Amino acid sequence: MTVEEHAAILAEILANPSDTATVSEKLTILSENYGSIVAEKAAADLMVAELTEKNEKLIQQNMELFLKVGNVPESAPPEQGETIPTYDDLFDENGNLK
């Protein structure tokens, strides 16, 4: 029911407060509409709660993945006395690998 329909029903009730049959009929319509709106709101609240929970889990999983991907282990530093090979140690005079 739209807001305009709701206002029209209320206007009919206010215009004919002594007509018990019309007032009773219109109040029944308003009562049924209220019940359906309450049920829809409860369903929407449940859906919002579920989506909020899923979103929080997804945020947590994304953060864990981000930290895992962003945390690249560095290569171990050379031990004492070990030297890092130079270009000359790896290639011969012709530029080929030794």
N, C-alpha and C positions, 0 to 999 in steps of 0.2 A: 504494500500500500504506500502510495506517495504521500508526501507531506500535505499536498493540496487535498487529496482524498480524505485524509485524516481530519483536516480543518473543516471540510464540508460536512462530514458526519457530526463533528462537534457543534457546528452551526445549526444543523437540523435538530439536534438534541436541545440546544438552547432556545431555538425558535418555538418548539412545541414541548415544553416540559410536562404539560398535563396529559399528553398523548402517551399513555403507558406502553402501548404495544410498539409504537415507533421507537420510543426511548429504549425499551428492552431489546428490540431487534438491533438497534445501532450499538448499544453497549455490548451485545454479544459479538458483533463484528469486531469492535475495538478490542475486546478481550481475546478473541482468537488471533487477531493480528499481533497483539502483545506477546502471546504465547509463542508464536512462530519466530518473532524477533528475538526473544530470549533464547530460544533453541539455537538460532543461527549465531547469536553472539557467543554462546557457550562453545559451539563447534569452532568458531573463529578463534576464540581464546585458546582452545586446545591446540589448534593448528599453529598458532603463534608460539606457544610454549615448545612444541615439538621442533619447529623450525629454528627457534632460538637455541635450543639444545644442540641441534645438528650443526648450526653455525659455529657455536663455541667449540665443538669437537673438531670441526674443520679448521678453525683458526689455530687450535693447538697442534693438529697434525701438520699444518703448513709451517708453523714455527719450528717444530721438531725437524722437518725436512730441510728448512732453510738453514738451521744450525748445523745439520749433518752435512749438507752440501757446502756450506760456507767454511766449515772447519776441515780444511785440507791439511793432512799431516805433513809437516816439513821433513825433508830428508835429513837423516842423522848427520850431524856435523862430523867432519873427519876427526879421527882419534889423534891423540898426541903422537907426533912423529910421522904420521901418515901425510903425504903430500898430495895435493890435487894435481892430476896430470895437466900439462900445458899442451898447446897446439903442436909444438915440436915433438912431444912424447907420443902423440896419437897419429901423426901423419909423417910420411917420409918426404924426401926432397921433391918428389914428383906430385905430391898432394894426395897420394893413395893412403888408405888406412894401413897401419902396420899390423 
